[in-house]
């Protein structure tokens, strides 16, 4: 394996470099970087939060914040908001996401670990946690003390209400038609009530997709006063059967876009070998039954292993779907081998088809980037395009992504690069 960090930094040909760890081996406690959400700051800057650690699953998960004053060309050194600086320094904090109120208050909401995991046997795997929050009223110069946002208990939670929920919001929320912040989230089902896993692999631990709406963020409430309503809740949650057991739901990491007719369109990762989707005609209050995502009506399903597959809208109104274009059997791997099949990263171009059964149709998939399977970091990762985000500023569409959950990089998605992708007409 190469040990040249500068060479590895450039392997996927990035257009922007946001963060480069201080070591290759984890000795600087910063070689795990993921859940990378770049957003428009209330002062006109670019801002970002992400989960940093020695490596994913280590006991030093922390939420960090950075900003750029020059459209992403350079970034300030990350500032730790919550969580330990190294293993043993305190309780992990993971999966932070930003919401900005109309006044400019920045909330960073995250999962605060409390020494238990109700999904796996690893006490530091960070599925289980309270919904905690810090906020800033001065564009990130200073931050409040952490506080907890109340969460409603679910039928999928542990019957012991001293055990927090198992939940992850993984993408930036979007505004609903009334201006309230809305997002999907993964609800991992408690070990106490879930369908038994098929095997020892984490990939068969039951999960469903639900949605939450932040009702009063624009009133600048303190965290304990944040009001949340839920949809696709409990028995109405979106479910997709495991390829070996259709009664076992694996529906995770929803990604939302708004369609031109104001419907919401959601894609999810599954353990079926391809992407599934659902739509909402009433701004997220109710959702259609999940269905396989096809290239077009009656077309081929779009392949994806158990890996995030976000969709984003471009400045020109079209859509891009980021995925890995294999069913989990890449280079002879099995669907359970998540350390093998999460590369290379592809883009499929999507366009709205108002009269179609599936309202977004897609082009063929085009290779966007790869790291050629060169492993890096303490976990020897090779995944690419995993847990990203996108910004649209001044006609510049940028995919911000963790590369091998090690580097944090940006890749421009240009009209020129997309020019050879044709979406079926009908």
C-alpha positions in Angstrom: 0.0 0.0 0.0 1.2 3.5 -0.8 2.3 5.6 2.2 2.6 8.9 0.3 -0.2 11.0 1.8 0.1 13.7 -0.9 -0.1 11.2 -3.7 -3.2 9.6 -2.1 -4.8 13.0 -1.7 -4.8 13.6 -5.4 -5.8 10.0 -6.4 -9.4 10.9 -7.2 -8.5 14.1 -8.9 -10.3 16.6 -6.6 -11.1 20.2 -7.4 -11.1 21.2 -3.7 -9.3 20.0 -0.6 -11.0 20.7 2.7 -9.2 18.5 5.1 -6.1 16.3 5.1 -5.4 14.3 8.2 -2.1 14.7 10.1 -1.0 11.1 9.8 -1.7 7.9 7.9 -1.9 5.6 10.9 -4.3 7.3 13.3 -1.7 8.6 15.7 -3.0 12.1 15.3 -6.6 11.0 16.1 -8.0 12.6 13.0 -7.9 9.9 10.3 -11.6 9.2 10.4 -13.6 11.9 8.6 -17.2 11.3 7.5 -20.7 12.6 7.3 -19.4 15.7 5.6 -22.1 18.4 5.3 -21.2 21.6 3.5 -23.8 24.4 3.7 -24.4 28.1 3.0 -23.5 30.2 6.1 -25.8 33.0 7.1 -23.0 35.5 6.5 -22.4 34.4 2.9 -19.5 32.0 3.7 -19.4 28.3 3.1 -19.5 26.3 6.3 -19.3 22.6 7.1 -19.7 20.2 10.0 -18.5 16.6 10.0 -17.8 13.7 12.3 -14.1 13.2 13.0 -12.4 10.5 14.9 -9.4 8.2 14.9 -11.5 5.9 12.7 -15.2 5.1 12.3 -16.4 3.2 15.3 -13.6 4.5 17.6 -14.6 5.9 21.0 -13.5 9.5 20.1 -16.2 10.5 17.6 -16.5 14.3 17.7 -18.4 17.0 15.8 -16.2 19.6 14.2 -16.9 22.9 12.3 -15.0 24.8 9.6 -15.7 27.7 7.2 -14.4 29.1 3.9 -14.4 32.7 2.9 -13.3 32.1 -0.7 -15.9 29.7 -2.1 -14.2 26.5 -0.8 -10.6 27.2 -2.1 -9.2 27.3 1.5 -10.7 26.3 4.8 -10.1 27.3 8.4 -8.7 24.6 10.7 -11.6 22.6 12.1 -13.0 23.6 15.5 -14.3 20.9 17.8 -17.8 21.6 18.9 -18.6 18.5 21.1 -17.1 15.1 21.7 -13.7 13.8 22.8 -10.3 14.8 21.3 -9.0 11.2 21.6 -10.2 7.8 22.9 -11.0 7.9 26.6 -11.6 11.7 26.7 -15.4 11.5 27.1 -18.6 10.3 25.5 -18.7 10.2 21.6 -20.8 12.6 19.6 -21.7 11.6 16.0 -23.6 12.4 12.9 -24.0 16.2 13.3 -26.2 18.1 10.8 -26.8 21.9 10.4 -30.0 23.9 10.4 -30.0 27.7 10.1 -32.9 29.8 11.2 -34.0 32.9 9.3 -32.4 35.1 11.8 -29.0 33.4 11.2 -28.8 31.2 14.2 -26.9 28.0 13.3 -28.0 24.8 15.0 -25.8 21.7 14.9 -27.9 18.7 15.9 -26.2 15.4 16.6 -26.5 12.0 18.3 -25.0 12.1 21.8 -23.7 8.7 22.9 -24.3 7.5 26.5 -22.3 4.4 26.8 -24.8 1.9 25.4 -25.6 0.6 21.9 -29.0 -0.9 21.3 -28.2 -2.1 17.8 -24.8 -3.8 18.0 -22.6 -5.3 20.7 -20.0 -2.6 20.2 -20.4 0.0 23.0 -18.8 2.7 20.8 -20.6 2.2 17.5 -22.8 5.2 18.0 -26.2 4.1 16.8 -27.9 4.9 20.1 -28.1 8.4 21.5 -30.1 11.4 22.5 -30.7 14.2 20.1 -28.4 16.9 21.3 -27.6 20.4 20.0 -25.3 23.3 20.1 -26.0 26.7 18.4 -24.2 29.8 17.3 -25.6 33.4 16.9 -22.4 34.9 15.5 -21.7 32.8 12.4 -19.7 30.2 14.3 -17.4 32.4 16.3 -18.9 31.1 19.6 -21.2 28.2 20.5 -23.7 27.4 23.2 -23.3 24.6 25.7 -24.8 21.3 24.6 -28.4 20.6 25.4 -30.9 17.9 24.6 -33.8 18.1 22.1 -36.7 15.9 23.2 -37.5 12.9 21.0 -40.8 11.1 20.9 -40.5 7.3 21.7 -41.2 4.9 18.8 -42.5 1.3 18.6 -39.0 0.5 17.3 -37.3 1.8 20.4 -36.3 -0.3 23.4 -39.3 -0.8 25.8 -36.9 0.4 28.5 -37.2 4.2 28.1 -33.8 4.7 29.7 -32.3 3.4 26.5 -32.2 6.3 23.9 -33.5 5.9 20.3 -31.3 4.5 17.5 -31.4 7.2 14.7 -29.2 9.0 12.2 -30.0 12.0 10.0 -27.3 11.9 7.3 -28.2 14.7 4.8 -28.9 18.4 5.2 -32.6 19.1 5.9 -34.6 21.0 3.2 -37.3 23.6 3.6 -40.9 22.4 3.2 -43.5 24.3 1.3 -44.3 26.4 4.4 -40.6 27.1 5.1 -40.1 24.6 7.9 -37.0 22.3 7.9 -37.8 18.7 6.9 -35.6 15.6 6.7 -35.6 11.8 6.5 -33.7 9.6 8.9 -32.7 6.0 9.5 -34.4 4.4 12.5 -32.4 1.4 13.5 -34.7 -1.0 15.3 -33.9 -1.9 18.9 -32.4 -5.3 19.6 -35.3 -5.9 21.9 -38.0 -5.7 19.2 -36.4 -6.2 15.8 -36.7 -9.0 13.3 -33.7 -11.3 14.0 -30.7 -10.7 11.8 -29.9 -13.2 9.0 -26.3 -13.6 10.1 -23.6 -12.0 12.2 -23.0 -9.2 9.6 -24.1 -5.7 10.6 -25.8 -5.5 7.2 -28.8 -7.5 8.4 -29.6 -5.4 11.4 -33.1 -4.1 10.9 -33.8 -0.5 10.0 -36.6 1.6 8.6 -36.9 5.1 7.1 -38.9 7.8 8.8 -39.1 11.6 8.5 -39.0 14.5 10.9 -40.2 18.1 10.6 -38.7 20.9 12.7 -41.7 23.0 13.4 -40.3 26.1 15.1 -36.6 26.6 14.2 -37.3 30.0 12.8 -38.5 31.2 16.2 -34.9 30.5 17.5 -35.9 28.3 20.4 -33.5 26.9 22.9 -32.8 23.2 22.2 -35.2 21.9 24.8 -37.9 24.0 23.1 -37.4 22.6 19.6 -40.7 21.1 18.4 -40.5 18.1 16.0 -43.4 16.3 14.2 -42.9 12.9 12.6 -44.2 11.1 9.5 -43.9 7.7 8.0 -43.9 6.9 11.7 -44.1 3.5 13.4 -46.3 1.2 11.3 -46.2 3.6 8.3 -42.4 3.6 8.1 -40.8 2.9 4.8 -39.6 -0.7 4.7 -37.6 -2.8 2.1 -37.0 -6.5 2.5 -33.5 -8.0 2.9 -32.6 -10.1 -0.1 -32.6 -13.3 2.0 -35.7 -12.4 4.1 -38.4 -10.0 2.9 -39.8 -9.7 6.5 -36.5 -8.1 7.6 -36.5 -4.4 6.6 -33.3 -2.8 5.5 -34.3 0.8 4.4 -31.7 3.4 5.3 -30.2 6.8 4.6 -33.0 8.6 2.8 -32.1 11.4 0.4 -34.7 14.0 -0.6 -35.3 16.3 -3.6 -38.2 18.5 -4.5 -39.9 17.9 -7.9 -41.1 20.7 -10.2 -44.7 19.7 -9.3 -43.9 20.2 -5.6 -43.9 16.5 -4.8 -41.1 15.1 -2.6 -38.9 12.3 -4.1 -36.9 10.1 -1.7 -34.2 7.5 -2.5 -32.9 5.0 0.0 -30.1 2.4 0.3 -31.3 -1.2 0.8 -29.9 -4.7 1.1 -31.6 -5.8 -2.2 -28.8 -5.0 -4.7 -30.5 -1.8 -6.0 -31.9 1.5 -4.9 -35.5 2.0 -3.8 -37.6 5.2 -3.8 -40.9 6.7 -2.5 -42.8 9.9 -3.2 -45.0 12.2 -1.2 -47.9 14.3 -2.7 -48.5 16.2 0.5 -45.2 17.7 1.5 -44.0 14.7 3.4 -47.0 14.0 5.6 -47.7 10.6 3.8 -45.5 8.5 1.5 -46.1 5.9 -1.2 -45.0 2.3 -0.8 -41.3 2.0 -1.5 -40.5 0.6 -5.0 -37.3 -0.2 -6.9 -35.7 2.8 -8.7 -35.7 2.2 -12.4 -33.9 4.0 -15.2 -37.4 4.7 -16.6 -40.8 3.2 -16.3 -40.5 -0.6 -16.9 -36.7 -0.1 -17.2 -33.8 -1.7 -15.4 -33.3 -1.2 -11.7 -30.4 1.0 -10.7 -27.8 -1.1 -8.9 -26.4 -0.3 -5.5 -24.9 -2.3 -2.6 -25.7 -1.4 0.9 -24.2 2.1 0.6 -25.6 5.6 0.6 -26.9 6.8 -2.8 -27.8 10.5 -2.5 -29.7 12.5 -5.1 -29.1 16.3 -5.6 -30.7 19.0 -7.7 -28.4 21.0 -10.0 -28.5 24.7 -10.6 -30.1 24.0 -14.0 -33.0 22.1 -12.4 -31.9 18.6 -13.4 -30.9 16.0 -10.9 -27.8 13.8 -10.2 -27.8 10.4 -8.5 -24.5 9.4 -6.9 -24.1 5.6 -6.6 -21.7 2.7 -7.0 -23.4 0.9 -9.9 -23.0 -2.7 -8.6 -25.3 -5.0 -6.6 -22.8 -5.8 -3.9 -20.9 -8.5 -5.8 -18.2 -6.2 -7.1 -14.9 -8.0 -8.0 -16.2 -11.2 -6.5 -17.4 -9.7 -3.2 -20.6 -10.6 -1.4 -23.4 -8.2 -0.5 -22.1 -8.2 3.1 -18.6 -7.1 2.0 -19.0 -3.3 2.5 -15.3 -2.8 2.6 -15.0 -3.9 -1.0 -18.0 -2.8 -3.2 -18.3 0.9 -2.3 -16.2 2.0 -5.2 -16.0 3.4 -7.9 -18.5 6.3 -7.7 -20.8 6.9 -10.6 -23.3 9.7 -11.6 -26.6 9.1 -13.3 -28.4 12.2 -14.7 -32.1 12.5 -13.8 -34.9 14.5 -15.4 -38.5 15.1 -14.5 -41.2 13.1 -16.4 -44.5 14.5 -15.1 -46.8 11.9 -16.7 -44.7 8.9 -15.8 -45.3 6.4 -13.0 -41.8 7.1 -11.7 -41.5 10.8 -12.0 -37.7 10.9 -12.4 -36.0 9.0 -15.2 -32.3 8.4 -15.5 -29.4 8.2 -17.9 -26.8 5.5 -18.0 -24.3 5.8 -15.1 -20.9 7.5 -15.8 -17.8 7.0 -13.8 -17.1 10.1 -11.7 -14.2 9.1 -9.5 -12.2 6.2 -8.1 -9.3 5.5 -5.8 -8.3 2.3 -7.6 -8.8 0.2 -4.5 -5.8 1.7 -2.7 -6.4 1.2 1.0 -5.6 3.9 3.5 -5.8 4.8 7.2 -6.2 2.6 10.3 -9.2 0.8 8.8 -7.6 0.4 5.4 -10.7 1.9 3.6 -11.3 2.1 -0.1 -14.8 3.6 -0.2 -15.4 6.7 -2.2 -18.3 9.2 -2.6 -19.7 8.0 0.7 -21.6 10.4 3.1 -21.3 13.5 0.9 -23.3 16.7 0.4 -23.7 19.3 -2.4 -23.8 23.0 -2.7 -25.1 25.2 -5.6 -23.5 28.6 -5.6 -23.1 31.0 -8.4 -23.8 28.3 -11.0 -21.1 26.1 -9.4 -22.4 22.7 -8.4 -19.9 21.0 -6.0 -20.1 17.5 -4.6 -18.3 17.5 -1.2 -17.3 14.0 -0.2 -15.2 12.0 2.2 -12.6 10.0 0.2 -12.0 6.7 2.0 -13.5 8.4 5.1 -10.0 9.9 5.4 -9.7 13.0 3.2 -12.4 15.6 2.7 -12.6 16.8 -0.9 -14.8 18.6 -3.4 -15.6 17.7 -7.0 -17.3 20.0 -9.5 -20.2 18.6 -11.4 -20.3 20.6 -14.7 -22.6 20.7 -17.6 -19.7 19.8 -19.8 -19.0 16.6 -17.9 -22.7 15.7 -18.0 -23.1 16.5 -21.7 -22.8 12.9 -23.0 -25.5 11.6 -20.6 -28.9 11.3 -22.2 -32.1 10.6 -20.3 -34.8 8.6 -22.0 -37.7 10.7 -23.4 -40.5 8.1 -23.2 
